Amino acid sequence: MAGRHHVLTPEALAMVDAIARTGSFASAARELGKVPSALTYNVRQLEEALDVLLFDRRSRQARLTPAGQELLREGRRLLQELEAVANRVQRVASGWEPTLAISVDDVLSPATVFELVEAFCGVSGDDERPGPATRLRIRHDVLAGTWEALVSGQVDLAIGVSADFPQLGGIEIEPLGELAFVYCVAPHHPLARVEGELDAEGLVHHRAVAVADTAQRLAPLTVNLLPGQDVLTVPTMRAKLEALVRGLGGGFLPEPMARPWIAAGRLVTRPAAGGPRTARLHYAWRAERGAIGLGRALQWWLGQLASPATRRALLERHEAPAG
């Protein structure tokens, strides 16, 4: 087994590729700067180590056997990966992190998030190699799950966290903005016909729709739910919106998300006891990233979040209903 590892070198894979592309040992030898006999000897060594025939020698042309075709396919893939690794190592040396993980709270605008991703992917790593060296990992979390993803080290940047958690060393936090919530039901829901303010006594008899907190270790948060109330729990804010539109219950939505659905007549708002709900959201990041320090990718995202227009778009830009 060790011998197989030793013979499967980039040079050997490039040799098989050259023979397959040129169609003959002689042509491949000229391309590689070898004499044909040396190339033939190297191929035989490779075949003996792998215990397979790579080329059908009954033909005048260098035709690959099925085993040879598989080696060619995998070899080309490995050569591309090796080249990509070399490029990434060079760019990481210039300050780009290998990976950057970001948690985005589910109440924020997904379109704006992906516009930021698109802009990030268009950033030049350097003059010769376009694109950043950093691989992005985007995830969505809910309530305490966004903060937990950051403090547990699962992500480097969390967008949309509240400030209700104890501050920890190595984590910086900045305000994102305020987000208003409104209580919504479908026009055909019984609560849509109730006059006046909805109090706890009236709400407890109607099903609430809630989004599950994604926290696994921190105590999950429950917001605006009443003891004894029937609850439909869904995984995302978009699923909650769908459930409300279908009249499956009532619940609070971010006002910018609900606004186009209200304008289209698909949802109605009802005044809830206690007055309007407002959440103060922040973005936070891990300031300690080892020897590389604060990498260029994280710096880029923090630069975007420093823009009031970007923060406003994350809070307010939500899609209108189709049709």
C-alpha positions as CSV (number, residue, x, y, z in Angstrom):
1,M,0.0,0.0,0.0
2,A,2.9,2.4,0.8
3,G,4.3,1.7,-2.6
4,R,1.1,2.8,-4.3
5,H,1.1,6.1,-2.4
6,H,4.7,6.7,-3.4
7,V,4.1,6.2,-7.2
8,L,0.9,8.3,-7.4
9,T,2.8,11.6,-7.6
10,P,1.8,14.7,-9.4
11,E,4.5,13.9,-12.0
12,A,3.1,10.5,-12.6
13,L,-0.5,11.8,-12.9
14,A,0.7,14.5,-15.3
15,M,2.5,11.8,-17.4
16,V,-0.7,9.8,-17.8
17,D,-2.5,12.9,-18.7
18,A,0.1,13.9,-21.3
19,I,0.0,10.4,-23.0
20,A,-3.8,10.4,-23.1
21,R,-4.0,13.9,-24.6
22,T,-1.3,13.5,-27.2
23,G,-2.2,9.9,-28.2
24,S,1.2,8.4,-28.1
25,F,4.2,7.8,-25.9
26,A,6.5,9.6,-28.3
27,S,4.5,12.8,-28.4
28,A,4.0,12.8,-24.7
29,A,7.8,12.3,-24.2
30,R,8.5,15.4,-26.4
31,E,6.0,17.4,-24.4
32,L,7.5,16.3,-21.1
33,G,11.1,16.6,-22.2
34,K,11.8,12.9,-21.8
35,V,13.1,10.3,-24.2
36,P,10.4,7.7,-25.1
37,S,12.2,4.8,-23.5
38,A,12.3,6.6,-20.2
39,L,8.6,7.4,-20.4
40,T,7.8,3.8,-21.2
41,Y,9.9,2.7,-18.2
42,N,8.0,5.1,-15.9
43,V,4.6,3.9,-17.1
44,R,5.7,0.2,-16.4
45,Q,6.8,1.2,-12.9
46,L,3.5,2.8,-12.3
47,E,1.6,-0.2,-13.6
48,E,3.6,-2.7,-11.5
49,A,3.1,-0.6,-8.4
50,L,-0.7,-0.5,-9.0
51,D,-0.8,-4.0,-10.3
52,V,-3.0,-2.9,-13.3
53,L,-2.5,-2.3,-17.0
54,L,-3.1,1.4,-17.8
55,F,-2.6,1.3,-21.6
56,D,-3.6,-1.2,-24.2
57,R,-0.4,-1.9,-26.1
58,R,-2.1,-3.9,-28.8
59,S,-2.9,-0.6,-30.6
60,R,-0.4,1.7,-32.2
61,Q,-2.0,4.5,-30.4
62,A,-1.8,4.9,-26.6
63,R,-5.3,3.8,-25.6
64,L,-6.2,3.7,-22.0
65,T,-7.7,0.7,-20.4
66,P,-10.8,1.1,-18.1
67,A,-8.4,1.3,-15.1
68,G,-6.3,3.8,-16.9
69,Q,-9.4,5.9,-17.7
70,E,-10.3,5.9,-14.0
71,L,-6.8,7.0,-13.1
72,L,-6.9,9.8,-15.7
73,R,-10.2,11.1,-14.3
74,E,-9.2,11.0,-10.7
75,G,-5.7,12.2,-11.6
76,R,-6.9,15.3,-13.3
77,R,-9.2,16.1,-10.4
78,L,-6.3,15.7,-7.9
79,L,-4.0,17.9,-10.0
80,Q,-6.6,20.6,-10.1
81,E,-7.1,20.4,-6.3
82,L,-3.3,20.5,-5.8
83,E,-3.1,23.7,-7.9
84,A,-6.0,25.2,-6.0
85,V,-4.4,24.4,-2.7
86,A,-1.1,26.0,-3.8
87,N,-3.0,29.1,-4.9
88,R,-5.0,29.3,-1.6
89,V,-1.9,28.9,0.5
90,Q,-0.2,31.8,-1.4
91,R,-3.3,34.0,-0.9
92,V,-3.7,33.0,2.8
93,A,-0.2,34.2,3.3
94,S,-1.4,37.6,2.2
95,G,-3.9,37.8,5.0
96,W,-7.0,35.9,3.7
97,E,-8.5,33.4,6.1
98,P,-8.9,29.8,4.9
99,T,-12.6,29.9,5.9
100,L,-15.0,32.5,7.3
101,A,-18.2,31.2,9.0
102,I,-21.2,33.6,9.4
103,S,-24.4,33.1,11.3
104,V,-27.3,35.3,10.1
105,D,-30.5,35.6,12.2
106,D,-33.6,34.4,10.4
107,V,-35.3,37.8,10.8
108,L,-32.9,39.5,8.4
109,S,-33.2,40.0,4.7
110,P,-31.8,36.9,2.8
111,A,-31.6,38.8,-0.5
112,T,-29.3,41.4,1.1
113,V,-27.2,38.7,2.6
114,F,-26.7,37.1,-0.8
115,E,-26.0,40.4,-2.4
116,L,-23.2,40.8,0.2
117,V,-22.0,37.3,-0.7
118,E,-22.0,38.1,-4.3
119,A,-20.0,41.3,-3.7
120,F,-17.5,39.4,-1.6
121,C,-17.0,36.7,-4.2
122,G,-16.1,39.5,-6.7
123,V,-13.3,40.9,-4.5
124,S,-9.8,40.4,-5.9
125,G,-7.4,38.4,-3.7
126,D,-4.5,40.0,-5.5
127,D,-3.6,41.4,-8.9
128,E,-3.0,38.0,-10.5
129,R,-5.6,35.7,-8.9
130,P,-9.2,37.2,-8.8
131,G,-11.5,36.3,-6.0
132,P,-10.8,36.0,-2.3
133,A,-8.9,33.0,-0.9
134,T,-11.5,32.6,1.8
135,R,-14.3,30.0,1.7
136,L,-17.6,31.3,3.1
137,R,-19.9,29.2,5.2
138,I,-23.3,30.9,5.7
139,R,-25.9,29.5,8.2
140,H,-29.2,30.8,9.6
141,D,-30.0,30.7,13.2
142,V,-32.9,31.9,15.4
143,L,-32.9,33.8,18.8
144,A,-30.2,32.4,21.2
145,G,-28.9,30.2,18.5
146,T,-27.2,33.1,16.7
147,W,-25.2,34.0,19.8
148,E,-24.5,30.4,20.7
149,A,-23.0,29.8,17.2
150,L,-20.5,32.7,17.9
151,V,-19.5,32.0,21.4
152,S,-19.1,28.3,20.8
153,G,-16.7,29.0,18.0
154,Q,-18.9,27.6,15.2
155,V,-18.8,31.0,13.4
156,D,-16.6,34.0,13.3
157,L,-19.3,36.6,12.7
158,A,-22.9,36.7,13.9
159,I,-25.4,39.2,12.4
160,G,-28.6,39.9,14.2
161,V,-27.8,39.0,17.8
162,S,-29.5,40.7,20.8
163,A,-27.5,42.3,23.6
164,D,-29.2,40.3,26.3
165,F,-26.3,37.8,26.7
166,P,-23.2,38.3,28.9
167,Q,-20.3,39.8,27.1
168,L,-17.2,37.6,26.7
169,G,-13.6,38.4,26.1
170,G,-12.4,38.1,22.5
171,I,-15.9,39.1,21.1
172,E,-16.6,42.5,19.8
173,I,-20.2,43.8,19.3
174,E,-21.7,46.7,17.4
175,P,-25.4,47.9,16.9
176,L,-27.2,46.7,13.8
177,G,-30.4,48.6,14.4
178,E,-33.9,48.3,15.7
179,L,-36.5,46.0,14.2
180,A,-40.2,46.5,14.9
181,F,-42.6,43.5,15.2
182,V,-46.3,43.4,14.5
183,Y,-48.9,40.8,15.5
184,C,-50.4,39.3,12.3
185,V,-53.2,36.9,11.4
186,A,-54.8,35.9,8.1
187,P,-57.9,37.9,7.1
188,H,-60.0,34.8,7.6
189,H,-58.6,34.0,11.1
190,P,-61.1,34.6,14.0
191,L,-58.8,37.1,15.6
192,A,-59.0,39.3,12.5
193,R,-62.6,40.1,13.5
194,V,-61.9,40.9,17.2
195,E,-62.4,44.5,18.1
196,G,-59.9,46.4,20.2
197,E,-56.7,45.2,21.7
198,L,-55.8,41.5,21.9
199,D,-55.1,40.6,25.5
200,A,-53.7,37.4,27.0
201,E,-57.2,36.2,27.9
202,G,-58.3,36.4,24.3
203,L,-55.0,35.1,22.8
204,V,-54.6,32.0,24.9
205,H,-57.6,30.3,23.2
206,H,-56.0,30.6,19.7
207,R,-52.9,28.8,18.4
208,A,-49.7,30.7,18.2
209,V,-47.1,30.1,15.5
210,A,-43.5,30.2,16.7
211,V,-40.0,29.7,15.3
212,A,-37.9,27.2,17.1
213,D,-34.8,28.6,18.8
214,T,-31.7,26.9,17.2
215,A,-29.7,27.0,20.4
216,Q,-28.5,23.6,21.5
217,R,-26.6,24.4,24.7
218,L,-27.9,27.8,25.8
219,A,-31.4,27.9,27.3
220,P,-33.7,28.4,24.3
221,L,-35.7,31.6,24.3
222,T,-39.5,31.7,24.0
223,V,-41.0,35.0,23.0
224,N,-44.7,36.2,23.3
225,L,-46.1,32.7,24.1
226,L,-48.7,32.2,26.9
227,P,-48.9,29.3,29.4
228,G,-51.4,26.8,28.1
229,Q,-51.6,28.2,24.6
230,D,-51.5,25.8,21.7
231,V,-48.3,26.3,19.7
232,L,-47.3,25.4,16.1
233,T,-43.5,25.4,16.0
234,V,-41.8,25.9,12.6
235,P,-38.1,25.9,11.7
236,T,-37.8,29.3,10.0
237,M,-39.4,32.8,9.9
238,R,-40.4,32.2,6.3
239,A,-42.3,29.0,7.4
240,K,-43.9,31.1,10.1
241,L,-45.0,33.6,7.5
242,E,-46.5,30.8,5.4
243,A,-48.4,29.4,8.4
244,L,-49.8,32.8,9.3
245,V,-51.0,33.4,5.7
246,R,-52.7,30.0,5.8
247,G,-54.6,31.0,8.9
248,L,-52.9,28.3,11.1
249,G,-52.4,30.7,14.0
250,G,-51.3,34.1,15.0
251,G,-47.9,35.6,15.8
252,F,-45.4,38.4,15.6
253,L,-43.5,39.1,12.4
254,P,-40.8,41.7,11.7
255,E,-42.8,44.6,10.3
256,P,-40.7,45.0,7.1
257,M,-41.3,41.3,6.4
258,A,-45.0,41.5,7.0
259,R,-45.5,44.9,5.2
260,P,-45.8,43.6,1.6
261,W,-48.2,40.8,2.7
262,I,-50.3,43.3,4.6
263,A,-50.4,45.6,1.5
264,A,-51.5,42.6,-0.6
265,G,-54.3,41.8,1.8
266,R,-52.8,38.4,2.7
267,L,-52.3,39.4,6.4
268,V,-53.8,41.8,8.8
269,T,-52.3,43.3,11.9
270,R,-54.0,43.4,15.3
271,P,-53.0,45.6,18.3
272,A,-51.6,43.4,21.0
273,A,-51.6,44.1,24.7
274,G,-48.3,45.6,25.9
275,G,-47.9,47.8,22.9
276,P,-45.5,47.5,19.9
277,R,-42.5,45.1,20.2
278,T,-39.1,46.3,19.1
279,A,-35.9,44.3,19.1
280,R,-32.5,45.9,19.3
281,L,-30.1,43.8,17.1
282,H,-26.4,43.8,16.8
283,Y,-23.6,42.1,14.9
284,A,-20.7,40.5,16.8
285,W,-17.4,38.9,15.8
286,R,-14.6,36.9,17.2
287,A,-11.7,39.3,17.4
288,E,-9.1,36.6,18.1
289,R,-8.2,34.5,15.0
290,G,-4.8,33.2,15.9
291,A,-1.6,34.0,14.1
292,I,-3.4,35.6,11.1
293,G,-5.1,38.1,13.3
294,L,-8.2,39.9,12.0
295,G,-8.2,38.4,8.5
296,R,-9.0,40.4,5.4
297,A,-12.3,38.5,4.8
298,L,-13.7,39.4,8.2
299,Q,-12.4,43.0,7.8
300,W,-14.3,43.2,4.5
301,W,-17.6,42.0,6.1
302,L,-17.2,44.4,9.0
303,G,-16.6,47.2,6.6
304,Q,-19.9,46.4,4.8
305,L,-21.7,46.3,8.1
306,A,-20.3,49.7,9.1
307,S,-22.5,51.1,6.3
308,P,-25.9,52.5,7.5
309,A,-27.3,51.5,4.1
310,T,-26.2,47.9,4.5
311,R,-27.6,47.7,8.0
312,R,-30.9,49.2,6.9
313,A,-31.2,46.8,4.0
314,L,-30.6,43.8,6.2
315,L,-33.4,44.9,8.5
316,E,-35.9,46.2,6.0
317,R,-35.6,44.6,2.5
318,H,-38.0,41.6,2.3
319,E,-39.7,40.1,-0.7
320,A,-43.2,40.8,-1.7
321,P,-45.7,37.9,-2.2
322,A,-45.8,36.5,-5.8
323,G,-48.8,37.6,-7.9
